[in-house]
Every structure is written in C-alpha cells, then in structure tokens.
Amino acid sequence: MSHARRYPPLDSLLASRAVRRLVALLLAAGIGLLSPPARAYRPFDGTDGDVAELGAFELELGPTHWYRQGGQSYVIAPATVLNFGIVKDTELVIDFEDFIAVGPLDGRPRAALLNTDVLVKHIFREGILQGKTGLSIAVEAGPLTPEINGTDSFGASANVLLSYRWDWGTVHFNEWPMYSREHNLDLYSGVIVEGPHEWVVRPVSEVYVEKEFNAVQTASLLVGAIWNVKDSFQVDLAVRGARVGDENATEVRFGFTWSIPMWHPAEAPMNPAPMVR
C-alpha cells in the first residue's frame, strides 16, 4: 500500500542494497516448498477483507515500477509488502518502497526508502472471501514508521475494509483515516473492482481520493489485470494516473504475489468413529 510520494533532500544507497539482499533471501528460503493459496493484494494502493492463512508467508513484490510526477522520474525497485499469518484471521504486514531517482537529481536523493509501515490486519467478520456468506469485514491498523531519506517521524493508520463477491466480480471498499508523518489528518476513500474470480486472467481497477489536510489532495485511477498462474502464485500488471496537488503523476506497476508455508498449524485431533452395535 502506498500514498502520496515524498522526495526528501538527502542521499543514500543503503536502502536499495539492503532491500535487494532481503528479497533475495526471502525468495531463496521459499524454493521447493509447497505453497498455500496466495491472498495478498497487488497491484493496488488499497487492500481487501482477507488475510494470509495461519502459518503462511506472502510476498507481494513489484521488482520494478516506473513512476513520474511533476517532470521527475523514479524507478521503484522494489515495491514490497510482507504478510505473515501469525494467528487465525490475523496477519502482520510490513510495507516499504525503494525509490531510485532517474536523470538529473536536481536536489533529490538518488535513493530513498519510503511508505514504510508495520500493520496488523484482522478479520472481524468472516464472509464470502472466507468461504462463508455475507460481507467480509476487516481492519488493518498500526504505525507509519520513519522513512530512510524521507520523513523521519512516526504516524498512524487504521483502514476499515468491506469486501463482497458476486458471479460477475468482487468489490472492496477502503475507508482509511491516517495521522501522517507530518502530523496532519489524512483521509483516504477508495474502491477496488475485480472481474470474475474464476477467470485465469481477470481485469481489475481502483479509484481513490486521498486528502491530507494542510498538504495535498490526490485523485487516482488504476486499471490492470491479475493472472492466476496457480493458487500460490499470481502475476499482475497495471497502469495508474493521478492528480497530486497541482501535478500529474503516472505509474506502471508489474509484480507478483507468492504464498509460502512457514509452519503448519497443529491439526485438531480427529474424533473416533462411533461404535456400531
């Protein structure tokens, strides 16, 4: 999940190198393991009313995004979300994006680790996304952490999520108040629409409006597709256009979601079969 991008005045390459090492280790750790269904949620800024399975690790990785705003271009390499199914109906979420400036710096940092946070997401009502009936309702909340070469302070976030699925598609509502790192009230309201869940390749879209008081307002539209390669692995491609304050922004996103089992929850003992008399 990401918000209005920030480009502070310092310079460091540590973020880029550290993130690449971390991603390489995570990918290597998962090779050869049997994987549960992938439930993480690329390529959107918002999310859905579901979580990773208990004992599963889900990697949402955008190896390379291209982003341009106000005449300045960036490669986001990578855009990363780490999801850990820590208890039933609950996951731990860690987000970060490694921005690398392209072209003349003009006072920009060459690299910055932005949009960092550590969140907990819990399902408060199991619904259609969990194989039951009715709305799936979840809340994702936690601190926005200090950025590297960004805003060096904390904020807070609490996203209320409503999801429902029909034969023709799935809709997810995000109502997302935040206390920004600049210590402003920030309100985000977004809707994600997916095509039929059974399709191997399904079209997707997202529209949102985000208003940070005493700062800028962002209006964004994303369109793309998700390819369900197999239950545990999905590939996505999307383009996004936005108006950020008085500037236009464009982004191309390409990535994947991979679900990897980290441990197997203890199974409940089976009840003995009744005796036949």
ChimeraX attribute file (.defattr): number of C-alpha atoms within 10 A of each C-alpha:
attribute: neighborCount
match mode: 1-to-1
recipient: residues
	/A:1	19
	/A:2	15
	/A:3	12
	/A:4	14
	/A:5	14
	/A:6	13
	/A:7	18
	/A:8	17
	/A:9	13
	/A:10	14
	/A:11	16
	/A:12	15
	/A:13	15
	/A:14	12
	/A:15	20
	/A:16	20
	/A:17	12
	/A:18	11
	/A:19	19
	/A:20	15
	/A:21	10
	/A:22	10
	/A:23	16
	/A:24	10
	/A:25	11
	/A:26	15
	/A:27	12
	/A:28	9
	/A:29	12
	/A:30	16
	/A:31	10
	/A:32	8
	/A:33	11
	/A:34	11
	/A:35	20
	/A:36	20
	/A:37	18
	/A:38	24
	/A:39	24
	/A:40	23
	/A:41	22
	/A:42	26
	/A:43	31
	/A:44	21
	/A:45	17
	/A:46	25
	/A:47	24
	/A:48	27
	/A:49	29
	/A:50	27
	/A:51	31
	/A:52	27
	/A:53	25
	/A:54	20
	/A:55	18
	/A:56	25
	/A:57	27
	/A:58	30
	/A:59	24
	/A:60	26
	/A:61	22
	/A:62	23
	/A:63	17
	/A:64	16
	/A:65	22
	/A:66	18
	/A:67	23
	/A:68	17
	/A:69	17
	/A:70	11
	/A:71	8
	/A:72	15
	/A:73	20
	/A:74	19
	/A:75	20
	/A:76	26
	/A:77	20
	/A:78	23
	/A:79	26
	/A:80	23
	/A:81	23
	/A:82	19
	/A:83	26
	/A:84	24
	/A:85	22
	/A:86	17
	/A:87	15
	/A:88	14
	/A:89	19
	/A:90	23
	/A:91	27
	/A:92	21
	/A:93	21
	/A:94	16
	/A:95	20
	/A:96	22
	/A:97	26
	/A:98	28
	/A:99	29
	/A:100	24
	/A:101	21
	/A:102	16
	/A:103	10
	/A:104	10
	/A:105	13
	/A:106	9
	/A:107	11
	/A:108	18
	/A:109	19
	/A:110	21
	/A:111	28
	/A:112	28
	/A:113	25
	/A:114	27
	/A:115	24
	/A:116	23
	/A:117	23
	/A:118	18
	/A:119	21
	/A:120	19
	/A:121	25
	/A:122	20
	/A:123	20
	/A:124	14
	/A:125	16
	/A:126	18
	/A:127	20
	/A:128	19
	/A:129	20
	/A:130	16
	/A:131	9
	/A:132	11
	/A:133	12
	/A:134	15
	/A:135	19
	/A:136	24
	/A:137	23
	/A:138	24
	/A:139	22
	/A:140	23
	/A:141	22
	/A:142	18
	/A:143	19
	/A:144	21
	/A:145	20
	/A:146	18
	/A:147	22
	/A:148	20
	/A:149	23
	/A:150	22
	/A:151	17
	/A:152	11
	/A:153	13
	/A:154	17
	/A:155	18
	/A:156	20
	/A:157	19
	/A:158	18
	/A:159	22
	/A:160	19
	/A:161	26
	/A:162	22
	/A:163	24
	/A:164	19
	/A:165	21
	/A:166	11
	/A:167	9
	/A:168	10
	/A:169	17
	/A:170	19
	/A:171	18
	/A:172	22
	/A:173	23
	/A:174	23
	/A:175	17
	/A:176	20
	/A:177	20
	/A:178	21
	/A:179	18
	/A:180	20
	/A:181	20
	/A:182	15
	/A:183	15
	/A:184	15
	/A:185	17
	/A:186	22
	/A:187	19
	/A:188	20
	/A:189	18
	/A:190	21
	/A:191	20
	/A:192	22
	/A:193	18
	/A:194	20
	/A:195	20
	/A:196	17
	/A:197	16
	/A:198	11
	/A:199	12
	/A:200	12
	/A:201	17
	/A:202	17
	/A:203	19
	/A:204	23
	/A:205	20
	/A:206	22
	/A:207	20
	/A:208	20
	/A:209	16
	/A:210	20
	/A:211	20
	/A:212	20
	/A:213	13
	/A:214	11
	/A:215	11
	/A:216	14
	/A:217	18
	/A:218	20
	/A:219	19
	/A:220	18
	/A:221	16
	/A:222	22
	/A:223	19
	/A:224	20
	/A:225	19
	/A:226	24
	/A:227	16
	/A:228	20
	/A:229	12
	/A:230	13
	/A:231	13
	/A:232	18
	/A:233	20
	/A:234	24
	/A:235	21
	/A:236	23
	/A:237	20
	/A:238	21
	/A:239	19
	/A:240	20
	/A:241	19
	/A:242	20
	/A:243	17
	/A:244	19
	/A:245	14
	/A:246	10
	/A:247	11
	/A:248	15
	/A:249	21
	/A:250	18
	/A:251	19
	/A:252	19
	/A:253	22
	/A:254	19
	/A:255	21
	/A:256	22
	/A:257	24
	/A:258	23
	/A:259	27
	/A:260	27
	/A:261	20
	/A:262	18
	/A:263	11
	/A:264	9
	/A:265	12
	/A:266	6
	/A:267	6
	/A:268	6
	/A:269	6
	/A:270	6
	/A:271	6
	/A:272	6
	/A:273	6
	/A:274	6
	/A:275	5
	/A:276	4
	/A:277	3
